[in-house]
Amino acid sequence: MTKRVVLIGHPVAHSLSGAMHRAAFEALGIDAGYELWDRPPLALADAIAEIRGDEYLGANVTIPHKEKVVTLVDRATEDAHATGAVNTITREGKRLIGHNTDVPGFRAALDALVGKQKMPRQAVVLGAGGGARAVVYGLIAEGFQRVVVFNRHLHRAEGLARFFARSAAHMELRAMPWHESIIEAELAKSKVLVNATSVGTRSDESPIPAAVIPPGLVVLDLVYNPPLTRLLRDAEAAGSPGMNGELMLLHQGMAAFTLWTGQPAPVEAMRTALQAAREEAADAAAGES
Ligand code: NDP
């Protein structure tokens, strides 16, 4: 029986995960497919019920369902429990286990971006959704001492800060209102900026004005499609090193692949497929404009 893995999100059409995982299954001769399921919030519970079937290896979960899915699985692993977000589901019999491979994915990307420099201690995070939860948890685990979270709807950032209150008891984790002047003041004191909003995915916009980016800030944009977002172009112009979300995507995908199959992920096949899918998406977008 051909096994099935699905990506449940809304929307999902922009995702590059399918190309990456199909290439991985093929490279290891695993008879499995990867399907994109666009499911609005009201259809989420039915989608989760469906993947309890024997033909499913598991699933990925993306925008906007990562937090809601925690309540729909039978057990959450430590990373999923600690972040309150699930991006990967495995099946043990009829039981569903929720994992969060965005956490190791984010840490791998941050390590690569910081390189040989000493890991900084102060960060600003834009966004307070499922991706931001993996980011904040990763920053706490990396030993950051001050993390400030800005979100368009402040109550969500406040909820995130409250959620992490215990794991962040030894450091300063704050939610602040989304005002340009406050963001600018915080960026001036920070070494790392992470964009965990979806701004930049659908249009050539940056979540913040170019003028507030100080030189030398390390900028990680979780958005990976398009690869060169307005935020990353502005960062480059300001003399700040940047990276998009592709490496994080690759690493979270590698961890998910191993959870589904029990096998080490074929990293080169996945990386090559990801690059090809990204180039194809860029060509398609250029054709549209
Ligand atoms: P969610 O839907 O959970 O959260 C979306 C976030 O974006 C919220 O903080 C929301 O703010 C904010 N936002 C949306 N539109 C705007 C806007 N116009 N102005 C300001 N803020 C806005 O999504 P996720 O957290 O799952 O994903 C966020 C982004 O990160 C996506 O682009 C996703 O693709 C990317 N991502 C990439 C990963 C990777 O591996 N590279 C892994 C995880 C995520 P509000 O709460 O106010 O609505």
Boltz pocket constraint, residues with backbone or C-beta under 6 A from the ligand:
constraints:
  - pocket:
      binder: B
      contacts: [[A, 62], [A, 63], [A, 64], [A, 65], [A, 66], [A, 102], [A, 105], [A, 126], [A, 127], [A, 128], [A, 129], [A, 130], [A, 131], [A, 132], [A, 151], [A, 152], [A, 153], [A, 154], [A, 156], [A, 195], [A, 196], [A, 197], [A, 198], [A, 199], [A, 201], [A, 207], [A, 221], [A, 222], [A, 223], [A, 224], [A, 244], [A, 245], [A, 246], [A, 248], [A, 249], [A, 250], [A, 252]]
      max_distance: 6.0
